[in-house]
């Protein structure tokens, strides 16, 4: 499967992932053509080697509803460590 990734133009922490077979359905139902979602790339399946993305869950969601929606919260900034006295 070739995963197609789109980012929410209004909230960049949200993404949808679909495939070539469901692209037209996603364009119509989620307003991708209207600019609500911007394409950011595509990638092939990697299986268990992929971190932070569950391909099995994504494929099941794409099969059922045509897309997989993901929320990727930004990590909080790490504060600068204070200097130690001495």
N, C-alpha and C positions, 0 to 999 in steps of 0.2 A: 504494500500500500504506500502511496505517496501522500503524506499529510500536508495540507495547506493551512497555514497559520495566519490569522487576522487579529489585529489588536483594536480594542475599542478606542475610537477617536476621542471620546469624552472622558473615559477613565482608563488610562494606560495599564492599570493592573489587571484588566480583564482581557481574555483571549478566547477566540473560538478556533477550533481545529476541525477541518472536514477533509474530504478526499475529492478526487476528480469526478467520481460518479455522482456526488451530492452537491457539487459546487453551484449549479444553477438553482437548486432548491434553496440553498443557504442565501444566495444573492437575493432571491425574491422574499423569503420569509424574514430575514434579519436585516434587510436594508443595506447590504454590503455595497451595492451600486450607489446608494444615496449618500455614501460618505461616512456612515456611522461606524463602519469597520474598515480599517486600512490593511492591505496585504503586507505582511512583513517577511514572508519566506515560505519555503517548503522543505521537507526532509523525508527520507525513506525510513522504513521500519528498521529498527536495530535490535528488537527483542529485549531480553533481560539486561542488556548492557546499558540501557538508557537510564539516567538518573532524573528525578524530579518530573517525570512524565510517565504515566502508566498507559502503555500502548494498548494493553488488553481492555482496560476500562474505556479508553478513547474509541477503540474500534467498535465495542459494543454500543456505545452511545451514538456513534456515527451511523451504525446499522439501524438503530431504533428511531432516532430523530433527525439524522442527517448531519449532526455536528456534535462536538464535545466542547463544553464551556469550562474554562479554567480561570481561577483567580490566583494571581501570583503577587502576594503582598511583598512590598519592599521591605528589606531588612532594615531595622533601625540603625541609625548611624552609631558606630562604635565610638565612645568618647575617648579623647586623648588621655592617656595615662598621666597622672600628676607626677611631677619630678619628686624623687625621693630626697629628703634632707641628707646632708652630710657629704 
